[in-house]
């Protein structure tokens, strides 16, 4: 069994925003218990900024970006060292993987990171993944570590993703409010917008709205997702090893029975990196949406932007609606030469096409 675990800042920090050493020790003990049961674990951990904030006070006031870079640069070392010390007490090794969105941009980089994590798991090492906050700013940043955890879960084809927050899951109202009940199960495609407030956590960048969105996408890829309270004792072992009535309170997103291929998942997750667009006519639009087919040049109206062979581009209709994303077989200059022609090879092969 292979699972991914995402632990948020609000689980690992005290009220003053500094790192909670007791909570970190509890997490390490549960990871060790899972490993003893033969469960492979990929941990996506926040907490670097909190660890840095615990270690130093800036000599002068910094803007939010510089403060985040400073705290994360110092804190990431302290955080991974703390994990290493705690896990060593159980005879376990961990390794650090720092990621940015650029690592998911090209198929080659994607496969390199996938192979790295797979090799760590094969050798009994627990990969601890975090965003590289020292260089990830503005457009290079993930929405938060929930997004990174979702990408890693799909990359590594895990059976389940457990997202640890400071509440038991998604409620029908504000947690603790009169009449608010925990949503135990979420079916594939079920809308939750009416239940979730768009507020963010105190120390993290995300919120329950982000968690629900990521959970829905990961479940659509065939992976079960659990949102649970990371401060409940034994929450990880209870979710991963328990079941039925013994399962602790949480919100579970049921996995789709029709999982997409790993290549299509990469293409789908590369939408943010699309370098240009292929605009298709109504005939090509209908063919793409109604049956499994590659995108042929004959249905292309125009090419927008500049891109190289193997880049990911958007596929749009003439009204500007995005139909999907795909990996192109030609550069933009060559694509313009063949646009509208019959008898040409596909611009985007079906195996590398993901329709929204």
Secondary structure, DSSP 8 states (H G I E B T S, - for coil): -EEEEEE-HHHHB-TTSSB-HHHHHHHHHHHHHHHHTT-EEEEEE--HHHHHHHH---SS---HHHHHHHHHHHHHHHHHHHHHHHHHTTT-EEEEEEE-GGGGTSHHHHHHHHHHHHHHHHTTEEEEEEE-TTT--GGGS-S-HHHHHHHHHHHTT-SEEEEEESSSS-BSSSTTSTT--B--EE-TT---GGG----B-SSSS-BHHHHHHHHHHHHHTT-EEEEEETTSTTHHHHHHH--GGGS-S-EEE---SS---HHHHHHHHTGGG--EEEEE-HHHHHHHHHS---B-GGGEEEEEE---TT-EEEEEETTS-EEEEEEESS-HHHHHHHTT-SS---SEEEEEEEE-
